[in-house]
Amino acid sequence: MAAASGAAPLLRFDAQASASENSPGQKPVERASDDRLAKSYDLRVDAAKLELEQGAVPHPANGDEAQFPNGIANFTKGLPHDQLGETDVRIYQDYLTALGAGSQAAVDALVLGGKLPLVNPLAGLAFDLEGADSHQLAIPAAPSFSSAQRAAETVEVYWQAVLRDLPFSQYSTDPTALLAVAELSALAAFTGPRDSQGKVTGATLFRGFTPGDLIGPYVSQLLLKPFSYGVAVIGAGYKTELPLSQGGSDYLTTFADWLSCQNGTAPAAVVHPDPTPRFPRLGRDLGVYVHTDTPYEAYFNAAQMLAALGAPLNPANPYKKSKTEAGFVTFGTPHLLALLGEVSSRALKAVWYEKWYVHRVIRPEEFGGRIHLNLTGQKNYPIDASILDSRAVHEVFARNNTYLLPLQYREGCPQHPSYAQGHGVIAGACVTVLKWFFDESFVIPEPVVPSDDGTELLPYGGSDAAQITIGNEADKLAGNIGIGRNFAGVHYRSDYQEGLLLGEALAISVLRDQAANYSENYQGFTFTRFDGRPETV
């Protein structure tokens, strides 16, 4: 890619334009020279050549569709289903054919099981003119339907449903949480964080996969600190819903409700709002947040928080040492805020391609139906025994008299496949931008933790307070948002984790394309990737 020149813009006087567009006595219009147009063209061509030279990227799938051609191992929600929640082979193949046609007419011709539409499959085929093309970014094949990893991830999702109303602070002491710790620790295929002895503990339970996720309180400071939009001060907590013990609800716990939802029938809206705003202190609170948020809300808010805290910019920001200029449109706050929207839009296109055109992975909600039918003797799906024998699944049965996964949302999961996670890919992209823009080593002052009732913020006095940095808390913010969707029952751990990594790759590609376009003396910013490696863009 062409390097940024830093040269002054080339301007010329256009006599003809001056005669036609300027009144007598006005300064003549200055027009960009042909050199400027040629340079603009070269920058675009160089970016396109760089991508072309990389060659087509393979997109491996897990083979479930070949093994189960009627889609029992894949996402079918919204298609017609029989009384056991299965689609006909011909219906599933028509679905694949329509997606393969890549046209709105073909998808519009599908016959659905209810009135709820599929969510935007064609977005996965859209092109972009900045950053890597969505088809040039790949994620690994998803865990297969019969695998031990799929079972282990589903055990975690069932435990998250069981413990949805338990404060995070009680994970190391609550008897039911300790049952979850013991079961997940014993599952070799479980890929969540463990301690130095290889054990899942109350301190690692339901946390994300980055080092920052394991530092300090469960909830990121970037979801807790006050901030403002102009003159509007934000910082009194969030809207949430009542826990089960106070009249709240879980959903899709009867087979009739579950089957109706698989057919795409719109459910009646049932909400149990908590009249008291609260800071997120339990899984249900995070599930509510990620049910009603706008795409990059959490990161836009985090940028405002960091500005309010006086967080320093990346040490390599070209304006840090300038005595005569300040960054604004480039390397200033408007640049950051615009970037969050830019990378979010492109990241969603990348993950929509993976969802609809590569993997079509079954949602936990659908998988829960397969588990229920196995354990009630109505079917014999090839599901790994670790989920069928799970204490979490039997805890759910004791509460609801079915083995179905209790969903936090009345409508269940969205009408698009599970892998990878949309919230996760946005999180990965936006957090990468935050770490690129700010000095990620800055320690966030006066860290706080929500009280168990969520009505106040208490000082955090842990021994790791000095490690509560922008970088670690930004990574934790991504984990809170992604895992919030898992608490709600609509995603697995691999959905969130691979979504973060996909979003990170997309953001880096956009930042690299933009690096050639600045007139400042931009030498690149260094930040830490989710896997701990330094990256300079």
Backbone torsions as a table, in degrees:
resi	resn	phi	psi	omega
1	MET	NA	143.3	-179.0
2	ALA	-63.4	144.3	179.4
3	ALA	-82.7	152.6	175.8
4	ALA	-68.3	132.6	-174.2
5	SER	-84.7	-32.6	-175.0
6	GLY	72.6	4.7	-177.7
7	ALA	-75.1	154.4	177.4
8	ALA	-66.2	148.2	179.6
9	PRO	-62.3	141.8	-179.9
10	LEU	-90.8	118.7	-177.9
11	LEU	-120.3	150.2	176.9
12	ARG	-137.9	157.1	176.3
13	PHE	-89.2	122.8	179.4
14	ASP	-101.4	103.9	-174.4
15	ALA	-63.5	-40.3	-178.2
16	GLN	-66.0	-43.1	177.9
17	ALA	-64.0	-36.8	-179.7
18	SER	-63.2	-41.4	-178.1
19	ALA	-66.9	-34.9	-173.8
20	SER	-91.8	-23.9	-170.2
21	GLU	-114.2	-8.1	-176.9
22	ASN	-116.4	135.9	175.9
23	SER	-77.5	159.1	178.7
24	PRO	-56.0	136.1	178.5
25	GLY	89.1	-13.2	178.5
26	GLN	-82.7	154.0	175.7
27	LYS	-67.5	136.2	-179.1
28	PRO	-61.1	148.6	176.9
29	VAL	-68.0	136.2	174.9
30	GLU	-99.5	132.2	-177.8
31	ARG	-114.0	146.3	175.1
32	ALA	-62.9	140.3	-178.6
33	SER	-78.4	167.9	174.9
34	ASP	-61.4	-29.9	177.9
35	ASP	-62.4	-40.7	179.1
36	ARG	-63.5	-44.3	179.6
37	LEU	-62.9	-39.6	-179.9
38	ALA	-66.7	-40.0	179.3
39	LYS	-66.2	-41.0	177.1
40	SER	-59.9	-43.4	178.1
41	TYR	-62.1	-44.6	-178.1
42	ASP	-63.4	-39.2	178.6
43	LEU	-60.6	-43.4	179.9
44	ARG	-67.1	-41.5	-179.6
45	VAL	-66.9	-41.5	179.9
46	ASP	-61.6	-41.5	178.5
47	ALA	-63.3	-41.8	179.9
48	ALA	-67.0	-39.4	179.4
49	LYS	-64.1	-40.9	-179.5
50	LEU	-59.2	-42.5	179.0
51	GLU	-69.3	-41.0	-179.9
52	LEU	-60.3	-39.2	-177.3
53	GLU	-66.7	-20.1	179.5
54	GLN	-74.2	-19.1	-179.4
55	GLY	75.6	167.3	-178.6
56	ALA	-67.2	140.3	-178.1
57	VAL	-95.6	130.7	177.3
58	PRO	-71.7	149.5	179.0
59	HIS	-126.9	88.5	-177.3
60	PRO	-71.0	140.6	174.0
61	ALA	-113.8	169.2	-172.3
62	ASN	-89.8	-2.0	176.2
63	GLY	83.3	3.4	-177.6
64	ASP	-63.4	-36.6	-177.6
65	GLU	-65.5	-34.9	177.5
66	ALA	-70.1	-36.0	-178.3
67	GLN	-77.4	-33.3	-177.4
68	PHE	-128.1	80.3	-170.6
69	PRO	-67.4	-11.7	176.6
70	ASN	-91.4	6.7	172.0
71	GLY	81.3	15.9	-179.0
72	ILE	-64.7	-21.3	-179.3
73	ALA	-100.7	4.7	-174.9
74	ASN	-128.3	175.0	-178.1
75	PHE	-73.1	120.4	178.2
76	THR	-130.9	6.0	-176.0
77	LYS	-58.1	132.0	-178.1
78	GLY	101.3	-21.1	174.6
79	LEU	-82.4	164.8	175.4
80	PRO	-67.4	139.1	-179.7
81	HIS	-128.4	154.1	174.4
82	ASP	-83.7	-170.6	-172.7
83	GLN	-68.6	-11.8	176.5
84	LEU	-106.3	7.8	177.0
85	GLY	81.7	25.9	177.1
86	GLU	-109.7	149.0	173.8
87	THR	-93.9	155.8	174.0
88	ASP	-73.1	147.5	179.9
89	VAL	-55.7	-41.6	-178.2
90	ARG	-66.1	-37.2	178.4
91	ILE	-64.1	-43.7	-178.3
92	TYR	-67.1	-39.1	179.7
93	GLN	-68.7	-36.1	174.3
94	ASP	-61.4	-38.4	177.7
95	TYR	-61.4	-46.9	178.9
96	LEU	-65.4	-39.1	179.2
97	THR	-63.5	-41.9	179.3
98	ALA	-63.5	-42.7	177.6
99	LEU	-64.0	-41.0	-179.2
100	GLY	-65.0	-28.5	179.1
101	ALA	-67.2	-29.7	175.7
102	GLY	67.0	27.5	-179.8
103	SER	-126.3	151.9	178.9
104	GLN	-65.9	-35.0	-179.9
105	ALA	-62.0	-41.1	-178.0
106	ALA	-67.0	-42.9	179.9
107	VAL	-70.1	-37.9	178.3
108	ASP	-62.2	-25.5	-177.2
109	ALA	-80.1	-8.7	179.4
110	LEU	-64.4	143.3	173.7
111	VAL	-95.5	118.1	-178.3
112	LEU	-96.0	169.6	-178.1
113	GLY	-86.8	-13.7	-179.5
114	GLY	-152.8	-156.2	-175.5
115	LYS	-98.0	-10.8	-178.5
116	LEU	-79.1	126.3	-177.3
117	PRO	-78.7	156.6	168.3
118	LEU	-66.6	147.5	-173.7
119	VAL	-92.3	95.3	160.3
120	ASN	57.2	47.1	179.8
121	PRO	-54.7	-35.6	-174.1
122	LEU	-67.9	-14.8	176.9
123	ALA	-60.2	-27.6	179.3
124	GLY	-70.4	-9.0	179.2
125	LEU	-106.0	-1.1	-178.1
126	ALA	-69.8	146.9	175.2
127	PHE	-95.5	161.5	171.4
128	ASP	-134.9	152.6	-178.6
129	LEU	-104.4	9.1	175.4
130	GLU	-142.4	141.7	-175.9
131	GLY	77.7	173.1	179.7
132	ALA	-63.9	142.1	172.7
133	ASP	-60.3	146.3	-175.4
134	SER	-56.6	-29.4	-178.1
135	HIS	-83.9	-4.0	-179.6
136	GLN	-97.7	7.4	176.2
137	LEU	-121.7	127.9	-173.5
138	ALA	-125.0	157.6	173.3
139	ILE	-125.3	160.4	-179.9
140	PRO	-64.0	163.4	172.4
141	ALA	-59.1	140.5	179.7
142	ALA	-70.0	155.6	171.8
143	PRO	-54.6	136.9	-176.2
144	SER	-77.7	162.5	-176.0
145	PHE	-54.0	-40.1	-174.3
146	SER	-94.8	2.1	-171.5
147	SER	-78.2	158.1	175.2
148	ALA	-67.3	-31.4	179.5
149	GLN	-68.7	-41.1	177.1
150	ARG	-61.5	-40.4	178.5
151	ALA	-64.2	-44.5	-178.1
152	ALA	-64.0	-41.4	177.9
153	GLU	-64.4	-34.1	179.7
154	THR	-74.1	-34.8	172.3
155	VAL	-56.9	-44.5	179.3
156	GLU	-62.0	-42.7	-179.2
157	VAL	-63.8	-38.7	176.4
158	TYR	-63.9	-41.8	177.8
159	TRP	-65.2	-36.6	177.4
160	GLN	-63.0	-36.1	176.0
161	ALA	-67.3	-41.9	-180.0
162	VAL	-63.9	-38.0	-174.1
163	LEU	-102.2	18.7	-176.1
164	ARG	-57.3	-30.2	-175.0
165	ASP	-106.4	14.4	178.6
166	LEU	-96.3	127.1	177.3
167	PRO	-57.0	142.2	-179.5
168	PHE	-57.4	-32.9	-176.8
169	SER	-64.7	-15.2	-175.4
170	GLN	-102.8	8.8	-177.2
171	TYR	-64.3	-25.6	-178.4
172	SER	-90.6	-4.7	-175.5
173	THR	-126.4	-26.2	-176.1
174	ASP	-69.6	132.7	-177.1
175	PRO	-59.4	-39.8	-179.7
176	THR	-70.4	-38.5	176.1
177	ALA	-61.8	-36.7	179.3
178	LEU	-69.1	-29.2	172.3
179	LEU	-64.8	-41.0	176.6
180	ALA	-62.5	-45.0	178.1
181	VAL	-56.1	-46.7	-177.4
182	ALA	-65.4	-43.8	-177.6
183	GLU	-68.5	-45.7	-179.6
184	LEU	-65.5	-36.4	179.1
185	SER	-62.8	-32.9	-177.3
186	ALA	-81.2	-10.9	-177.8
187	LEU	-89.8	109.0	-178.6
188	ALA	-61.1	-29.8	-176.9
189	ALA	-82.8	-5.1	-179.9
190	PHE	-74.3	127.5	-172.7
191	THR	-103.9	8.0	178.3
192	GLY	-71.3	172.2	-175.5
193	PRO	-67.3	146.4	177.5
194	ARG	-130.4	165.8	178.7
195	ASP	-82.0	-173.7	-176.7
196	SER	-65.5	-17.5	177.5
197	GLN	-93.7	4.9	179.7
198	GLY	80.7	17.8	-177.5
199	LYS	-107.0	145.4	166.0
200	VAL	-77.8	134.8	-178.8
201	THR	-131.0	174.5	174.8
202	GLY	-61.1	-27.7	-180.0
203	ALA	-79.2	-15.8	178.5
204	THR	-111.3	-10.4	-173.8
205	LEU	-57.2	127.0	175.6
206	PHE	60.2	21.9	176.7
207	ARG	-91.9	167.0	-179.1
208	GLY	-79.4	-178.0	-169.5
209	PHE	-96.6	-4.1	-178.6
210	THR	-89.7	158.1	175.8
211	PRO	-56.5	-37.0	-179.3
212	GLY	-62.4	-28.4	-179.3
213	ASP	-64.4	-25.4	-174.5
214	LEU	-96.3	3.9	-178.2
215	ILE	-102.5	133.1	174.0
216	GLY	72.7	-163.1	-179.3
217	PRO	-63.7	164.2	-178.9
218	TYR	-61.1	-42.7	-173.7
219	VAL	-91.2	134.5	-179.5
220	SER	-62.9	143.7	173.3
221	GLN	-58.7	-24.9	-177.7
222	LEU	-78.0	-1.0	168.2
223	LEU	-106.6	-2.4	-171.6
224	LEU	-118.4	-33.5	-173.9
225	LYS	-70.0	145.2	178.1
226	PRO	-70.8	155.7	177.7
227	PHE	-156.2	-178.9	180.0
228	SER	-143.3	149.6	166.0
229	TYR	-103.8	99.9	-176.2
230	GLY	60.7	-118.6	-179.3
231	VAL	-92.0	-3.5	-179.6
232	ALA	-88.3	114.6	-179.1
233	VAL	-88.7	130.4	-179.6
234	ILE	-115.7	131.0	178.5
235	GLY	165.0	19.8	-178.4
236	ALA	-105.5	18.5	-178.5
237	GLY	100.7	-177.0	-174.3
238	TYR	-126.2	157.6	170.7
239	LYS	-69.4	139.4	175.6
240	THR	-144.5	-166.8	-177.5
241	GLU	-124.2	158.6	-179.0
242	LEU	-68.9	139.0	172.9
243	PRO	-69.0	167.5	-178.2
244	LEU	-57.2	-39.0	-176.3
245	SER	-67.0	-14.4	-179.1
246	GLN	-115.7	20.0	175.9
247	GLY	102.7	6.4	176.8
248	GLY	-76.0	-178.9	-175.1
249	SER	-139.3	151.4	160.0
250	ASP	-110.1	164.3	-169.6
251	TYR	-132.4	166.8	179.9
252	LEU	58.9	39.4	-179.7
253	THR	-98.5	1.0	169.6
254	THR	-113.8	150.7	-176.1
255	PHE	-66.7	-34.2	179.0
256	ALA	-62.4	-44.9	177.5
257	ASP	-63.6	-42.8	-179.0
258	TRP	-60.7	-47.6	-177.1
259	LEU	-65.3	-42.6	177.7
260	SER	-58.3	-41.1	-179.9
261	CYS	-67.2	-37.4	178.9
262	GLN	-64.3	-30.9	178.9
263	ASN	-80.1	-3.2	176.7
264	GLY	84.8	25.7	176.8
265	THR	-84.4	127.4	-177.7
266	ALA	-67.5	123.7	179.7
267	PRO	-80.7	160.3	173.9
268	ALA	-69.4	139.7	-179.1
269	ALA	-72.9	125.2	176.4
270	VAL	-131.1	118.8	-179.0
271	VAL	-131.7	141.0	177.2
272	HIS	-123.2	76.1	-175.5
273	PRO	-67.0	143.3	172.3
274	ASP	-83.7	124.3	-177.7
275	PRO	-69.3	-14.5	-177.6
276	THR	-103.1	122.1	173.9
277	PRO	-61.5	141.9	-177.5
278	ARG	-140.5	149.8	170.9
279	PHE	-79.4	144.3	-175.1
280	PRO	-62.6	118.6	-177.4
281	ARG	-130.5	-2.8	177.7
282	LEU	-150.8	168.5	-173.7
283	GLY	-59.3	-37.6	-179.8
284	ARG	-60.9	-38.0	179.6
285	ASP	-61.1	-44.4	178.4
286	LEU	-65.4	-38.0	178.3
287	GLY	-61.9	-38.2	176.5
288	VAL	-66.4	-44.0	-178.4
289	TYR	-56.1	-47.1	-175.2
290	VAL	-85.1	5.2	173.0
291	HIS	-91.7	-29.2	-172.7
292	THR	-117.6	-0.9	-177.4
293	ASP	-73.4	156.1	169.5
294	THR	-86.8	161.5	-163.9
295	PRO	-49.0	-48.0	-177.3
296	TYR	-120.2	29.7	-177.7
297	GLU	-56.1	-48.7	-174.1
298	ALA	-61.3	-32.2	-174.9
299	TYR	-87.4	-33.0	171.8
300	PHE	-62.1	-44.2	176.9
301	ASN	-63.8	-41.7	-179.6
302	ALA	-61.3	-37.3	177.7
303	ALA	-62.4	-39.7	177.5
304	GLN	-66.3	-41.2	178.6
305	MET	-60.5	-47.1	-177.3
306	LEU	-65.3	-36.4	175.6
307	ALA	-63.8	-41.6	179.7
308	ALA	-64.9	-30.4	179.1
309	LEU	-80.9	-5.2	-176.4
310	GLY	70.5	31.1	-178.3
311	ALA	-61.2	133.5	-179.1
312	PRO	-71.3	152.8	176.8
313	LEU	-76.4	167.3	174.6
314	ASN	-50.7	134.5	-177.1
315	PRO	-55.7	-23.8	-178.2
316	ALA	-91.1	5.5	179.3
317	ASN	-56.5	126.2	-173.1
318	PRO	-64.8	-14.1	-179.5
319	TYR	-97.6	-1.9	-175.9
320	LYS	-63.3	-32.6	-176.9
321	LYS	-105.0	2.6	-178.2
322	SER	-78.1	137.1	177.3
323	LYS	-98.4	-6.2	-175.3
324	THR	-121.9	-12.5	-176.0
325	GLU	-133.3	155.2	172.9
326	ALA	-132.3	143.6	176.6
327	GLY	-69.8	145.2	176.6
328	PHE	-148.7	-79.6	178.6
329	VAL	-66.3	-36.1	171.2
330	THR	-118.2	133.5	176.8
331	PHE	62.9	24.0	173.7
332	GLY	-125.9	-178.0	-175.2
333	THR	-57.2	-43.0	178.0
334	PRO	-59.9	-34.7	176.9
335	HIS	-61.2	-48.8	180.0
336	LEU	-59.8	-50.4	-174.8
337	LEU	-64.7	-37.7	177.3
338	ALA	-67.5	-39.1	179.8
339	LEU	-59.7	-37.1	-179.4
340	LEU	-59.7	-40.5	176.8
341	GLY	-70.9	-40.4	-179.1
342	GLU	-59.6	-51.4	-175.7
343	VAL	-70.6	-30.3	178.9
344	SER	-62.7	-46.5	-178.8
345	SER	-61.0	-44.7	-178.0
346	ARG	-71.7	-36.2	179.0
347	ALA	-64.2	-38.9	178.7
348	LEU	-63.4	-37.7	177.5
349	LYS	-63.1	-40.4	179.8
350	ALA	-63.7	-44.6	-177.5
351	VAL	-75.1	-29.0	177.1
352	TRP	-66.6	-33.0	173.9
353	TYR	-63.9	-46.2	179.8
354	GLU	-62.4	-43.2	-178.0
355	LYS	-60.5	-53.8	-168.5
356	TRP	-91.2	-29.7	-169.5
357	TYR	-112.5	-6.4	179.5
358	VAL	-121.2	-54.0	-165.0
359	HIS	-107.6	-45.9	-179.1
360	ARG	48.0	50.6	-172.9
361	VAL	-76.9	139.3	178.3
362	ILE	-61.0	140.0	177.1
363	ARG	-79.5	156.0	175.3
364	PRO	-54.6	-36.0	177.5
365	GLU	-57.1	-47.7	179.6
366	GLU	-67.9	-42.6	179.8
367	PHE	-61.6	-35.9	176.6
368	GLY	-59.9	-34.7	175.9
369	GLY	-65.2	-39.5	177.5
370	ARG	-64.1	-41.1	178.5
371	ILE	-62.0	-45.8	-179.5
372	HIS	-60.1	-44.1	-178.3
373	LEU	-67.6	-35.2	175.5
374	ASN	-63.9	-49.7	-172.9
375	LEU	-74.2	-18.1	174.6
376	THR	-96.3	5.8	174.4
377	GLY	77.0	14.1	-178.1
378	GLN	-89.1	-22.2	178.3
379	LYS	-145.4	169.1	177.3
380	ASN	-134.6	70.3	179.2
381	TYR	-72.7	148.5	179.6
382	PRO	-79.2	73.9	-178.8
383	ILE	-104.7	139.4	-179.6
384	ASP	-58.6	138.6	-172.9
385	ALA	-63.9	-22.8	-176.0
386	SER	-63.5	-30.0	177.1
387	ILE	-82.2	-34.2	-179.8
388	LEU	-68.6	-30.3	179.6
389	ASP	-94.2	4.1	-170.9
390	SER	-65.4	137.7	174.9
391	ARG	-63.5	-34.7	-179.7
392	ALA	-62.3	-44.3	-179.7
393	VAL	-62.6	-39.3	-179.0
394	HIS	-76.2	-27.8	171.1
395	GLU	-62.3	-41.4	178.2
396	VAL	-63.3	-43.1	179.4
397	PHE	-61.7	-40.6	-179.8
398	ALA	-62.1	-29.3	-179.6
399	ARG	-85.2	-37.9	-167.4
400	ASN	-119.7	-7.1	-178.2
401	ASN	64.4	18.7	167.7
402	THR	-141.4	162.0	178.1
403	TYR	-95.7	7.7	-179.3
404	LEU	-66.7	145.2	178.0
405	LEU	-68.5	124.6	177.5
406	PRO	-73.4	121.3	-179.7
407	LEU	-91.5	146.1	176.6
408	GLN	-80.5	-24.2	-176.4
409	TYR	-103.1	136.1	-178.4
410	ARG	-58.8	-36.5	-179.0
411	GLU	-84.1	-0.5	-176.2
412	GLY	71.4	-143.3	-178.5
413	CYS	-82.2	162.7	176.3
414	PRO	-67.3	169.2	-177.6
415	GLN	-88.9	51.8	171.3
416	HIS	-152.2	156.9	-171.6
417	PRO	-63.7	169.5	-167.9
418	SER	-82.2	-36.4	-166.0
419	TYR	-111.0	123.3	-2.3
420	ALA	-94.5	-174.2	-170.7
421	GLN	-86.5	129.6	177.9
422	GLY	-62.9	-45.6	176.4
423	HIS	-61.0	-36.8	-179.2
424	GLY	-67.2	-41.2	-177.8
425	VAL	-69.1	-37.1	174.8
426	ILE	-65.6	-42.7	178.1
427	ALA	-58.3	-46.6	-179.2
428	GLY	-62.0	-41.7	-179.0
429	ALA	-69.2	-46.5	-174.6
430	CYS	-72.5	-39.6	178.1
431	VAL	-65.4	-35.3	174.8
432	THR	-60.3	-42.4	178.0
433	VAL	-64.5	-42.6	178.7
434	LEU	-60.8	-43.8	-179.2
435	LYS	-70.1	-31.1	175.9
436	TRP	-68.3	-38.6	-172.1
437	PHE	-81.4	-40.8	-175.5
438	PHE	-98.9	166.8	172.0
439	ASP	-79.0	104.1	-171.5
440	GLU	-70.4	-11.7	178.9
441	SER	-84.7	-6.2	-178.8
442	PHE	-63.5	127.1	179.8
443	VAL	-83.5	125.5	-179.2
444	ILE	-72.1	122.5	-174.6
445	PRO	-74.4	151.3	172.9
446	GLU	49.6	61.4	180.0
447	PRO	-63.3	153.0	-175.7
448	VAL	-132.1	166.2	176.4
449	VAL	-141.9	139.5	179.3
450	PRO	-67.4	146.1	168.6
451	SER	-65.5	162.5	-176.4
452	ASP	-63.8	-22.7	175.7
453	ASP	-94.8	-2.1	175.3
454	GLY	73.5	9.7	-175.6
455	THR	-90.5	-11.0	179.2
456	GLU	-149.4	163.1	176.0
457	LEU	-107.1	129.6	-177.5
458	LEU	-108.3	150.1	177.2
459	PRO	-61.3	139.5	175.8
460	TYR	-97.6	122.8	-176.5
461	GLY	-115.8	25.9	-178.6
462	GLY	-66.7	157.6	-178.6
463	SER	-67.9	-15.3	-179.6
464	ASP	-97.4	17.0	-176.8
465	ALA	-58.8	-31.6	-179.4
466	ALA	-70.9	-11.1	178.1
467	GLN	-97.3	2.8	179.5
468	ILE	-83.0	80.5	-175.8
469	THR	-102.9	169.4	175.7
470	ILE	-56.0	-46.3	-177.5
471	GLY	-61.2	-47.6	-178.6
472	ASN	-67.6	-40.0	-178.7
473	GLU	-74.1	-29.9	174.5
474	ALA	-66.3	-43.8	176.2
475	ASP	-61.6	-40.5	179.2
476	LYS	-66.3	-37.2	176.4
477	LEU	-57.7	-45.2	177.2
478	ALA	-59.3	-40.5	178.0
479	GLY	-66.5	-43.3	178.3
480	ASN	-57.9	-43.6	-178.3
481	ILE	-69.3	-48.3	-178.9
482	GLY	-63.8	-46.3	-177.6
483	ILE	-73.3	-23.0	172.0
484	GLY	-56.7	-37.2	176.7
485	ARG	-68.3	-33.1	177.2
486	ASN	-69.1	-39.9	175.6
487	PHE	-57.1	-36.5	-179.9
488	ALA	-72.4	-15.3	177.5
489	GLY	93.7	12.8	-173.8
490	VAL	-105.1	-2.1	179.8
491	HIS	-148.4	162.1	173.5
492	TYR	-102.1	170.6	178.5
493	ARG	-60.5	-44.6	-177.8
494	SER	-64.1	-29.8	177.2
495	ASP	-60.8	-47.9	-178.4
496	TYR	-68.4	-46.7	-174.1
497	GLN	-65.2	-48.7	-179.5
498	GLU	-70.6	-27.0	173.5
499	GLY	-63.0	-44.5	177.9
500	LEU	-58.9	-45.7	-177.0
501	LEU	-68.0	-36.0	176.4
502	LEU	-65.9	-44.0	178.3
503	GLY	-63.1	-38.8	177.3
504	GLU	-60.7	-46.1	-179.7
505	ALA	-62.5	-39.6	179.2
506	LEU	-64.7	-45.9	-179.0
507	ALA	-61.7	-41.9	178.8
508	ILE	-61.4	-39.0	-180.0
509	SER	-66.0	-37.8	177.6
510	VAL	-67.9	-45.7	179.6
511	LEU	-61.2	-35.7	178.3
512	ARG	-68.8	-40.9	176.9
513	ASP	-62.4	-41.0	-178.3
514	GLN	-72.2	-24.1	-176.1
515	ALA	-60.5	-24.8	-178.7
516	ALA	-82.0	-5.7	-167.3
517	ASN	-106.2	-3.3	-175.2
518	TYR	-85.1	150.0	172.6
519	SER	-94.3	-13.4	176.0
520	GLU	-69.8	168.3	176.2
521	ASN	-82.6	73.0	-175.7
522	TYR	-90.7	117.7	-178.7
523	GLN	-105.6	3.6	-179.2
524	GLY	101.2	145.9	176.6
525	PHE	-108.6	140.9	177.6
526	THR	-105.7	136.9	176.8
527	PHE	-147.1	174.5	-176.8
528	THR	-103.7	128.1	178.1
529	ARG	-74.6	170.0	-178.3
530	PHE	-61.2	-29.2	-179.5
531	ASP	-88.7	6.5	176.1
532	GLY	95.2	-7.8	180.0
533	ARG	-78.2	142.4	173.0
534	PRO	-75.2	145.0	178.4
535	GLU	-132.9	133.3	175.3
536	THR	-115.5	124.7	-180.0
537	VAL	-126.3	NA	NA
